[in-house]
Amino acid sequence: MHIKKLLKKKREIPLEIDDHFKLFGKEPWEVEFGEKCPVCNVRIDEYGFCSCGSGGD
């Protein structure tokens, strides 16, 4: 468990004001992305969202 503490990234934003963590339960760099949306050419995230909101539909 000592190694996990060393590898854990330090919080840059305090939890009290971290809106991204409150909304999604993870840090922005932990989000996984898949293929690009054919409409806006931006990667679709693990929740199925992209910049234009179509999610490739």
Buried (B, 14 or more C-beta within 10 A) or exposed (E): EEEEEEEEEEEEEEEEEBEEBEEBEEBEEEBEEEEEBEBBEEBBBEEEBBEEEBEBE
